[in-house]
Amino acid sequence: MSIDGENPMTTIPEIHDKYVNLDRHLEFKDEETIDAGCLLSFNYEYPEQPSEIKIDTDEFTALCPWTGLPDLGTLTITYTPSDQIIELKSLKFY
């Protein structure tokens, strides 16, 4: 898009150059830095009765490795507990 209004169409190289100029160095941490200690669980009262637990949340966020901007998504976890159940609030912190 031209500032002077002469050329209303933006070309692909112009857009590419604008994105390249936005690049910033972002420091990413390895998986080892994840604090699993904040993930809590509690006893499953009926371990002899297998049942499926399904957790759906649209509160999943992460940083895009290319732009550093937040990415949003839906996360679904399905599991059959043996003797412990994941505590939902702690899952959000994890």
N, C-alpha and C positions, 0 to 999 in steps of 0.2 A: 504494500500500500504506500503510495507516494504522499509525502507531506504537502507538496504543492498542488495535489489534486490532478496532475496531468496524467498519471498512469494509475488507475484505480486497482489494477490487478497486481498482486504480490507474486513473485516467482518463487519456485522451490528453492533455488540457491539463496535468495534473500531470507527466506524463513530459516533455512539451515544455518546461515551465518548468524542470525539472531539467537538461535538456540545454542550455538557454539559459544557465543559471547556470554551466555548465562551460566555456563559451566563453572562450577565451584568444586574445590576439593573437599570431599566429605570423608570423615573418618568413620569407618565401619568397624564394629566389634565382632569378634568371633563368637561362635555358639557357646564357648566356654564361659562367657560373661553373663549368660542367662542365669538368673537367681532362682533355681528350682526350690529353694527354701521357702519361697512365698506361696508355693502350691500346696494347699492343704487338702486333707481328706478326712472322712469320718467312717466309722464302722458301718458296714452293710448289715442290717438286722436279719436278713433272710438269705444267707449265702446258699442254703440248700434249695432255694427257689430261683433258678437262673432267670434273669430278666434283662432286657436290652434297655440301655439308657441312651437317649439321643439328646444332644445339646446343640441348639441352633442359636447363633448370635450374629447380628450384623454390626457389632461393635469392634470388629477386627480392623486394626490399622497397622501399617508398616511404612517404612520409608522406601521410596523408589530409589534403587541404586543408581539410576541414570540422572534423575533430576534432583533427588533429595527431598522431593515433595511427598506429602502423605498419600498413600494408596489405601483405599477402603475396600473391604470385602466382607463376604459372609463366610463364617466358619461353621462347619458341622462336624461334631465329634459323636461317634456312635461306639459304644463299648458294652461289654457284659462284665459287670463287677464280680470279683471273687469274694473279697472280704472288705474292700474299701470303695468309697464313692468320692468322686472329686467334688470339692466345695466350690460352688459357682463363682462367688465373689473373688476368691483367690485365683481362679482361672483367668479372670480379667487382668489381674496384676501380672500374672505369669506371661 
